[in-house]
């Protein structure tokens, strides 16, 4: 579980993560159909990763 937290933190620190324009309904289906548990059904989830610029 610690590895999952570490990888998630590293991804958030390195990338700007967003949903593609015009695909909000697909993203809502992914989050709306999930039960409140750790195991989830897997739906396609379109995500954009843009590398952050470090100054």
mmJSON file of the N, C-alpha and C atoms, coordinates in Angstrom:
{"data_MODEL":{"atom_site":{
"group_PDB":["ATOM","ATOM","ATOM","ATOM","ATOM","ATOM","ATOM","ATOM","ATOM","ATOM","ATOM","ATOM","ATOM","ATOM","ATOM","ATOM","ATOM","ATOM","ATOM","ATOM","ATOM","ATOM","ATOM","ATOM","ATOM","ATOM","ATOM","ATOM","ATOM","ATOM","ATOM","ATOM","ATOM","ATOM","ATOM","ATOM","ATOM","ATOM","ATOM","ATOM","ATOM","ATOM","ATOM","ATOM","ATOM","ATOM","ATOM","ATOM","ATOM","ATOM","ATOM","ATOM","ATOM","ATOM","ATOM","ATOM","ATOM","ATOM","ATOM","ATOM","ATOM","ATOM","ATOM","ATOM","ATOM","ATOM","ATOM","ATOM","ATOM","ATOM","ATOM","ATOM","ATOM","ATOM","ATOM","ATOM","ATOM","ATOM","ATOM","ATOM","ATOM","ATOM","ATOM","ATOM","ATOM","ATOM","ATOM","ATOM","ATOM","ATOM","ATOM","ATOM","ATOM","ATOM","ATOM","ATOM","ATOM","ATOM","ATOM","ATOM","ATOM","ATOM","ATOM","ATOM","ATOM","ATOM","ATOM","ATOM","ATOM","ATOM","ATOM","ATOM","ATOM","ATOM","ATOM","ATOM","ATOM","ATOM","ATOM","ATOM","ATOM","ATOM","ATOM","ATOM","ATOM","ATOM","ATOM","ATOM","ATOM","ATOM","ATOM","ATOM","ATOM","ATOM","ATOM","ATOM","ATOM","ATOM","ATOM","ATOM","ATOM","ATOM","ATOM","ATOM","ATOM","ATOM","ATOM","ATOM","ATOM","ATOM","ATOM","ATOM","ATOM","ATOM","ATOM","ATOM","ATOM","ATOM","ATOM","ATOM","ATOM","ATOM","ATOM","ATOM","ATOM"],
"id":[1,2,3,4,5,6,7,8,9,10,11,12,13,14,15,16,17,18,19,20,21,22,23,24,25,26,27,28,29,30,31,32,33,34,35,36,37,38,39,40,41,42,43,44,45,46,47,48,49,50,51,52,53,54,55,56,57,58,59,60,61,62,63,64,65,66,67,68,69,70,71,72,73,74,75,76,77,78,79,80,81,82,83,84,85,86,87,88,89,90,91,92,93,94,95,96,97,98,99,100,101,102,103,104,105,106,107,108,109,110,111,112,113,114,115,116,117,118,119,120,121,122,123,124,125,126,127,128,129,130,131,132,133,134,135,136,137,138,139,140,141,142,143,144,145,146,147,148,149,150,151,152,153,154,155,156,157,158,159,160,161,162,163,164,165],
"type_symbol":["N","C","C","N","C","C","N","C","C","N","C","C","N","C","C","N","C","C","N","C","C","N","C","C","N","C","C","N","C","C","N","C","C","N","C","C","N","C","C","N","C","C","N","C","C","N","C","C","N","C","C","N","C","C","N","C","C","N","C","C","N","C","C","N","C","C","N","C","C","N","C","C","N","C","C","N","C","C","N","C","C","N","C","C","N","C","C","N","C","C","N","C","C","N","C","C","N","C","C","N","C","C","N","C","C","N","C","C","N","C","C","N","C","C","N","C","C","N","C","C","N","C","C","N","C","C","N","C","C","N","C","C","N","C","C","N","C","C","N","C","C","N","C","C","N","C","C","N","C","C","N","C","C","N","C","C","N","C","C","N","C","C","N","C","C"],
"label_atom_id":["N","CA","C","N","CA","C","N","CA","C","N","CA","C","N","CA","C","N","CA","C","N","CA","C","N","CA","C","N","CA","C","N","CA","C","N","CA","C","N","CA","C","N","CA","C","N","CA","C","N","CA","C","N","CA","C","N","CA","C","N","CA","C","N","CA","C","N","CA","C","N","CA","C","N","CA","C","N","CA","C","N","CA","C","N","CA","C","N","CA","C","N","CA","C","N","CA","C","N","CA","C","N","CA","C","N","CA","C","N","CA","C","N","CA","C","N","CA","C","N","CA","C","N","CA","C","N","CA","C","N","CA","C","N","CA","C","N","CA","C","N","CA","C","N","CA","C","N","CA","C","N","CA","C","N","CA","C","N","CA","C","N","CA","C","N","CA","C","N","CA","C","N","CA","C","N","CA","C","N","CA","C","N","CA","C","N","CA","C","N","CA","C"],
"label_alt_id":[null,null,null,null,null,null,null,null,null,null,null,null,null,null,null,null,null,null,null,null,null,null,null,null,null,null,null,null,null,null,null,null,null,null,null,null,null,null,null,null,null,null,null,null,null,null,null,null,null,null,null,null,null,null,null,null,null,null,null,null,null,null,null,null,null,null,null,null,null,null,null,null,null,null,null,null,null,null,null,null,null,null,null,null,null,null,null,null,null,null,null,null,null,null,null,null,null,null,null,null,null,null,null,null,null,null,null,null,null,null,null,null,null,null,null,null,null,null,null,null,null,null,null,null,null,null,null,null,null,null,null,null,null,null,null,null,null,null,null,null,null,null,null,null,null,null,null,null,null,null,null,null,null,null,null,null,null,null,null,null,null,null,null,null,null],
"label_comp_id":["UNK","UNK","UNK","UNK","UNK","UNK","UNK","UNK","UNK","UNK","UNK","UNK","UNK","UNK","UNK","UNK","UNK","UNK","UNK","UNK","UNK","UNK","UNK","UNK","UNK","UNK","UNK","UNK","UNK","UNK","UNK","UNK","UNK","UNK","UNK","UNK","UNK","UNK","UNK","UNK","UNK","UNK","UNK","UNK","UNK","UNK","UNK","UNK","UNK","UNK","UNK","UNK","UNK","UNK","UNK","UNK","UNK","UNK","UNK","UNK","UNK","UNK","UNK","UNK","UNK","UNK","UNK","UNK","UNK","UNK","UNK","UNK","UNK","UNK","UNK","UNK","UNK","UNK","UNK","UNK","UNK","UNK","UNK","UNK","UNK","UNK","UNK","UNK","UNK","UNK","UNK","UNK","UNK","UNK","UNK","UNK","UNK","UNK","UNK","UNK","UNK","UNK","UNK","UNK","UNK","UNK","UNK","UNK","UNK","UNK","UNK","UNK","UNK","UNK","UNK","UNK","UNK","UNK","UNK","UNK","UNK","UNK","UNK","UNK","UNK","UNK","UNK","UNK","UNK","UNK","UNK","UNK","UNK","UNK","UNK","UNK","UNK","UNK","UNK","UNK","UNK","UNK","UNK","UNK","UNK","UNK","UNK","UNK","UNK","UNK","UNK","UNK","UNK","UNK","UNK","UNK","UNK","UNK","UNK","UNK","UNK","UNK","UNK","UNK","UNK"],
"label_asym_id":["A","A","A","A","A","A","A","A","A","A","A","A","A","A","A","A","A","A","A","A","A","A","A","A","A","A","A","A","A","A","A","A","A","A","A","A","A","A","A","A","A","A","A","A","A","A","A","A","A","A","A","A","A","A","A","A","A","A","A","A","A","A","A","A","A","A","A","A","A","A","A","A","A","A","A","A","A","A","A","A","A","A","A","A","A","A","A","A","A","A","A","A","A","A","A","A","A","A","A","A","A","A","A","A","A","A","A","A","A","A","A","A","A","A","A","A","A","A","A","A","A","A","A","A","A","A","A","A","A","A","A","A","A","A","A","A","A","A","A","A","A","A","A","A","A","A","A","A","A","A","A","A","A","A","A","A","A","A","A","A","A","A","A","A","A"],
"label_entity_id":["1","1","1","1","1","1","1","1","1","1","1","1","1","1","1","1","1","1","1","1","1","1","1","1","1","1","1","1","1","1","1","1","1","1","1","1","1","1","1","1","1","1","1","1","1","1","1","1","1","1","1","1","1","1","1","1","1","1","1","1","1","1","1","1","1","1","1","1","1","1","1","1","1","1","1","1","1","1","1","1","1","1","1","1","1","1","1","1","1","1","1","1","1","1","1","1","1","1","1","1","1","1","1","1","1","1","1","1","1","1","1","1","1","1","1","1","1","1","1","1","1","1","1","1","1","1","1","1","1","1","1","1","1","1","1","1","1","1","1","1","1","1","1","1","1","1","1","1","1","1","1","1","1","1","1","1","1","1","1","1","1","1","1","1","1"],
"label_seq_id":[1,1,1,2,2,2,3,3,3,4,4,4,5,5,5,6,6,6,7,7,7,8,8,8,9,9,9,10,10,10,11,11,11,12,12,12,13,13,13,14,14,14,15,15,15,16,16,16,17,17,17,18,18,18,19,19,19,20,20,20,21,21,21,22,22,22,23,23,23,24,24,24,25,25,25,26,26,26,27,27,27,28,28,28,29,29,29,30,30,30,31,31,31,32,32,32,33,33,33,34,34,34,35,35,35,36,36,36,37,37,37,38,38,38,39,39,39,40,40,40,41,41,41,42,42,42,43,43,43,44,44,44,45,45,45,46,46,46,47,47,47,48,48,48,49,49,49,50,50,50,51,51,51,52,52,52,53,53,53,54,54,54,55,55,55],
"pdbx_PDB_ins_code":[null,null,null,null,null,null,null,null,null,null,null,null,null,null,null,null,null,null,null,null,null,null,null,null,null,null,null,null,null,null,null,null,null,null,null,null,null,null,null,null,null,null,null,null,null,null,null,null,null,null,null,null,null,null,null,null,null,null,null,null,null,null,null,null,null,null,null,null,null,null,null,null,null,null,null,null,null,null,null,null,null,null,null,null,null,null,null,null,null,null,null,null,null,null,null,null,null,null,null,null,null,null,null,null,null,null,null,null,null,null,null,null,null,null,null,null,null,null,null,null,null,null,null,null,null,null,null,null,null,null,null,null,null,null,null,null,null,null,null,null,null,null,null,null,null,null,null,null,null,null,null,null,null,null,null,null,null,null,null,null,null,null,null,null,null],
"Cartn_x":[0.816,0.0,0.87,2.009,2.908,3.439,3.696,4.197,3.158,1.89,0.818,0.746,0.866,0.861,2.055,3.218,4.423,4.332,3.886,3.765,2.726,1.598,0.563,1.106,1.815,2.392,3.409,4.235,5.232,4.567,3.486,2.773,2.131,1.514,0.868,1.902,3.061,4.12,4.714,4.829,5.503,4.573,3.286,2.366,1.154,0.625,-0.695,-1.656,-2.619,-3.525,-4.907,-5.502,-6.823,-7.589,-8.881,-9.72,-9.746,-9.83,-9.899,-11.192,-11.136,-12.354,-13.372,-14.638,-15.709,-15.945,-15.196,-15.378,-15.785,-16.518,-16.914,-17.845,-18.739,-19.69,-18.981,-17.954,-17.193,-16.505,-15.983,-15.307,-16.305,-17.503,-18.536,-19.005,-19.065,-19.455,-18.437,-17.168,-16.12,-16.289,-16.514,-16.638,-18.032,-19.06,-20.434,-20.86,-20.296,-20.701,-19.899,-19.025,-18.184,-18.838,-18.746,-19.202,-18.118,-18.456,-17.484,-16.578,-15.794,-14.889,-13.584,-12.599,-11.28,-11.278,-11.956,-12.016,-13.053,-12.675,-13.581,-13.71,-14.801,-14.943,-14.109,-13.496,-12.598,-13.318,-13.481,-13.995,-12.848,-12.911,-11.899,-11.988,-10.86,-10.826,-9.818,-10.319,-9.395,-8.814,-7.498,-6.806,-5.654,-5.449,-4.315,-3.247,-2.007,-0.864,0.019,0.232,1.131,2.245,3.477,4.611,4.71,4.889,5.006,6.373,6.412,7.665,8.22,9.424,10.061,10.964,10.822,11.657,12.753],
"Cartn_y":[-1.184,0.0,1.263,1.199,2.358,2.649,1.595,1.801,2.528,2.164,2.817,4.299,4.606,6.008,6.767,6.142,6.803,7.074,6.09,6.265,7.33,7.322,8.334,9.73,9.891,11.195,11.643,10.723,11.066,11.484,10.8,11.146,12.527,12.802,14.099,15.22,14.955,15.966,16.239,15.204,15.341,15.775,15.415,15.664,16.482,17.252,17.849,16.843,16.388,15.327,15.933,15.667,16.214,15.254,15.549,14.776,15.465,14.702,15.312,16.11,17.228,18.009,17.184,17.292,16.604,15.169,14.659,13.273,13.196,14.206,14.261,13.11,12.704,11.635,10.309,10.01,8.782,8.81,9.959,10.091,9.985,10.559,10.455,9.015,8.266,6.858,6.077,6.38,5.688,5.902,7.143,7.428,7.146,7.335,7.17,5.733,4.798,3.399,2.604,3.248,2.525,2.467,1.321,1.182,1.736,1.954,2.489,1.396,0.791,-0.272,-0.182,-0.956,-0.897,-1.556,-2.7,-3.397,-2.705,-2.365,-1.642,-2.367,-2.082,-2.541,-1.609,-2.161,-1.35,-0.901,0.4,1.021,1.809,2.051,2.919,4.313,4.879,6.215,7.059,7.926,8.778,9.858,9.907,10.887,11.489,12.781,13.459,13.718,13.383,13.668,14.675,15.827,16.83,17.058,16.89,17.046,18.491,18.642,19.981,20.572,21.872,22.588,23.003,22.561,22.93,24.13,25.126,26.324,26.367],
"Cartn_z":[0.0,0.0,0.0,0.669,0.673,-0.727,-1.508,-2.866,-3.71,-3.553,-4.294,-3.928,-2.666,-2.228,-2.794,-2.784,-3.266,-4.774,-5.541,-6.992,-7.313,-6.609,-6.828,-6.545,-5.444,-5.101,-6.146,-6.626,-7.643,-8.947,-9.332,-10.571,-10.454,-9.312,-9.116,-9.1,-8.537,-8.48,-9.864,-10.693,-11.987,-13.122,-13.053,-14.164,-13.734,-14.677,-14.539,-15.159,-14.375,-14.809,-15.021,-16.194,-16.495,-17.396,-17.558,-18.463,-19.821,-20.906,-22.232,-22.396,-23.093,-23.34,-24.122,-23.731,-24.443,-24.014,-23.055,-22.62,-21.151,-20.688,-19.287,-18.907,-19.821,-19.495,-19.263,-20.038,-19.819,-18.462,-18.084,-16.787,-15.642,-15.811,-14.783,-14.632,-15.72,-15.641,-14.813,-14.991,-14.243,-12.745,-12.335,-10.899,-10.367,-11.169,-10.698,-10.5,-11.241,-11.152,-10.133,-9.404,-8.45,-7.079,-6.455,-5.069,-4.152,-2.912,-1.957,-1.416,-2.293,-1.853,-2.636,-2.211,-2.838,-4.214,-4.358,-5.647,-6.523,-7.745,-8.633,-9.96,-10.648,-12.027,-12.892,-13.891,-14.714,-15.981,-16.117,-17.331,-17.955,-19.253,-19.852,-19.223,-18.883,-18.292,-19.055,-19.949,-20.698,-19.787,-19.716,-18.873,-19.671,-19.503,-20.128,-19.076,-19.412,-18.549,-19.272,-18.66,-19.221,-18.21,-18.671,-17.764,-17.292,-15.991,-15.405,-15.742,-15.892,-16.123,-14.774,-14.463,-13.202,-13.434,-12.579,-12.736,-11.705],
"occupancy":[1.0,1.0,1.0,1.0,1.0,1.0,1.0,1.0,1.0,1.0,1.0,1.0,1.0,1.0,1.0,1.0,1.0,1.0,1.0,1.0,1.0,1.0,1.0,1.0,1.0,1.0,1.0,1.0,1.0,1.0,1.0,1.0,1.0,1.0,1.0,1.0,1.0,1.0,1.0,1.0,1.0,1.0,1.0,1.0,1.0,1.0,1.0,1.0,1.0,1.0,1.0,1.0,1.0,1.0,1.0,1.0,1.0,1.0,1.0,1.0,1.0,1.0,1.0,1.0,1.0,1.0,1.0,1.0,1.0,1.0,1.0,1.0,1.0,1.0,1.0,1.0,1.0,1.0,1.0,1.0,1.0,1.0,1.0,1.0,1.0,1.0,1.0,1.0,1.0,1.0,1.0,1.0,1.0,1.0,1.0,1.0,1.0,1.0,1.0,1.0,1.0,1.0,1.0,1.0,1.0,1.0,1.0,1.0,1.0,1.0,1.0,1.0,1.0,1.0,1.0,1.0,1.0,1.0,1.0,1.0,1.0,1.0,1.0,1.0,1.0,1.0,1.0,1.0,1.0,1.0,1.0,1.0,1.0,1.0,1.0,1.0,1.0,1.0,1.0,1.0,1.0,1.0,1.0,1.0,1.0,1.0,1.0,1.0,1.0,1.0,1.0,1.0,1.0,1.0,1.0,1.0,1.0,1.0,1.0,1.0,1.0,1.0,1.0,1.0,1.0],
"B_iso_or_equiv":[0.0,0.0,0.0,0.0,0.0,0.0,0.0,0.0,0.0,0.0,0.0,0.0,0.0,0.0,0.0,0.0,0.0,0.0,0.0,0.0,0.0,0.0,0.0,0.0,0.0,0.0,0.0,0.0,0.0,0.0,0.0,0.0,0.0,0.0,0.0,0.0,0.0,0.0,0.0,0.0,0.0,0.0,0.0,0.0,0.0,0.0,0.0,0.0,0.0,0.0,0.0,0.0,0.0,0.0,0.0,0.0,0.0,0.0,0.0,0.0,0.0,0.0,0.0,0.0,0.0,0.0,0.0,0.0,0.0,0.0,0.0,0.0,0.0,0.0,0.0,0.0,0.0,0.0,0.0,0.0,0.0,0.0,0.0,0.0,0.0,0.0,0.0,0.0,0.0,0.0,0.0,0.0,0.0,0.0,0.0,0.0,0.0,0.0,0.0,0.0,0.0,0.0,0.0,0.0,0.0,0.0,0.0,0.0,0.0,0.0,0.0,0.0,0.0,0.0,0.0,0.0,0.0,0.0,0.0,0.0,0.0,0.0,0.0,0.0,0.0,0.0,0.0,0.0,0.0,0.0,0.0,0.0,0.0,0.0,0.0,0.0,0.0,0.0,0.0,0.0,0.0,0.0,0.0,0.0,0.0,0.0,0.0,0.0,0.0,0.0,0.0,0.0,0.0,0.0,0.0,0.0,0.0,0.0,0.0,0.0,0.0,0.0,0.0,0.0,0.0],
"pdbx_formal_charge":[null,null,null,null,null,null,null,null,null,null,null,null,null,null,null,null,null,null,null,null,null,null,null,null,null,null,null,null,null,null,null,null,null,null,null,null,null,null,null,null,null,null,null,null,null,null,null,null,null,null,null,null,null,null,null,null,null,null,null,null,null,null,null,null,null,null,null,null,null,null,null,null,null,null,null,null,null,null,null,null,null,null,null,null,null,null,null,null,null,null,null,null,null,null,null,null,null,null,null,null,null,null,null,null,null,null,null,null,null,null,null,null,null,null,null,null,null,null,null,null,null,null,null,null,null,null,null,null,null,null,null,null,null,null,null,null,null,null,null,null,null,null,null,null,null,null,null,null,null,null,null,null,null,null,null,null,null,null,null,null,null,null,null,null,null],
"auth_seq_id":[1,1,1,2,2,2,3,3,3,4,4,4,5,5,5,6,6,6,7,7,7,8,8,8,9,9,9,10,10,10,11,11,11,12,12,12,13,13,13,14,14,14,15,15,15,16,16,16,17,17,17,18,18,18,19,19,19,20,20,20,21,21,21,22,22,22,23,23,23,24,24,24,25,25,25,26,26,26,27,27,27,28,28,28,29,29,29,30,30,30,31,31,31,32,32,32,33,33,33,34,34,34,35,35,35,36,36,36,37,37,37,38,38,38,39,39,39,40,40,40,41,41,41,42,42,42,43,43,43,44,44,44,45,45,45,46,46,46,47,47,47,48,48,48,49,49,49,50,50,50,51,51,51,52,52,52,53,53,53,54,54,54,55,55,55],
"auth_comp_id":["UNK","UNK","UNK","UNK","UNK","UNK","UNK","UNK","UNK","UNK","UNK","UNK","UNK","UNK","UNK","UNK","UNK","UNK","UNK","UNK","UNK","UNK","UNK","UNK","UNK","UNK","UNK","UNK","UNK","UNK","UNK","UNK","UNK","UNK","UNK","UNK","UNK","UNK","UNK","UNK","UNK","UNK","UNK","UNK","UNK","UNK","UNK","UNK","UNK","UNK","UNK","UNK","UNK","UNK","UNK","UNK","UNK","UNK","UNK","UNK","UNK","UNK","UNK","UNK","UNK","UNK","UNK","UNK","UNK","UNK","UNK","UNK","UNK","UNK","UNK","UNK","UNK","UNK","UNK","UNK","UNK","UNK","UNK","UNK","UNK","UNK","UNK","UNK","UNK","UNK","UNK","UNK","UNK","UNK","UNK","UNK","UNK","UNK","UNK","UNK","UNK","UNK","UNK","UNK","UNK","UNK","UNK","UNK","UNK","UNK","UNK","UNK","UNK","UNK","UNK","UNK","UNK","UNK","UNK","UNK","UNK","UNK","UNK","UNK","UNK","UNK","UNK","UNK","UNK","UNK","UNK","UNK","UNK","UNK","UNK","UNK","UNK","UNK","UNK","UNK","UNK","UNK","UNK","UNK","UNK","UNK","UNK","UNK","UNK","UNK","UNK","UNK","UNK","UNK","UNK","UNK","UNK","UNK","UNK","UNK","UNK","UNK","UNK","UNK","UNK"],
"auth_asym_id":["A","A","A","A","A","A","A","A","A","A","A","A","A","A","A","A","A","A","A","A","A","A","A","A","A","A","A","A","A","A","A","A","A","A","A","A","A","A","A","A","A","A","A","A","A","A","A","A","A","A","A","A","A","A","A","A","A","A","A","A","A","A","A","A","A","A","A","A","A","A","A","A","A","A","A","A","A","A","A","A","A","A","A","A","A","A","A","A","A","A","A","A","A","A","A","A","A","A","A","A","A","A","A","A","A","A","A","A","A","A","A","A","A","A","A","A","A","A","A","A","A","A","A","A","A","A","A","A","A","A","A","A","A","A","A","A","A","A","A","A","A","A","A","A","A","A","A","A","A","A","A","A","A","A","A","A","A","A","A","A","A","A","A","A","A"],
"auth_atom_id":["N","CA","C","N","CA","C","N","CA","C","N","CA","C","N","CA","C","N","CA","C","N","CA","C","N","CA","C","N","CA","C","N","CA","C","N","CA","C","N","CA","C","N","CA","C","N","CA","C","N","CA","C","N","CA","C","N","CA","C","N","CA","C","N","CA","C","N","CA","C","N","CA","C","N","CA","C","N","CA","C","N","CA","C","N","CA","C","N","CA","C","N","CA","C","N","CA","C","N","CA","C","N","CA","C","N","CA","C","N","CA","C","N","CA","C","N","CA","C","N","CA","C","N","CA","C","N","CA","C","N","CA","C","N","CA","C","N","CA","C","N","CA","C","N","CA","C","N","CA","C","N","CA","C","N","CA","C","N","CA","C","N","CA","C","N","CA","C","N","CA","C","N","CA","C","N","CA","C","N","CA","C","N","CA","C","N","CA","C","N","CA","C"],
"pdbx_PDB_model_num":[1,1,1,1,1,1,1,1,1,1,1,1,1,1,1,1,1,1,1,1,1,1,1,1,1,1,1,1,1,1,1,1,1,1,1,1,1,1,1,1,1,1,1,1,1,1,1,1,1,1,1,1,1,1,1,1,1,1,1,1,1,1,1,1,1,1,1,1,1,1,1,1,1,1,1,1,1,1,1,1,1,1,1,1,1,1,1,1,1,1,1,1,1,1,1,1,1,1,1,1,1,1,1,1,1,1,1,1,1,1,1,1,1,1,1,1,1,1,1,1,1,1,1,1,1,1,1,1,1,1,1,1,1,1,1,1,1,1,1,1,1,1,1,1,1,1,1,1,1,1,1,1,1,1,1,1,1,1,1,1,1,1,1,1,1]
}}}
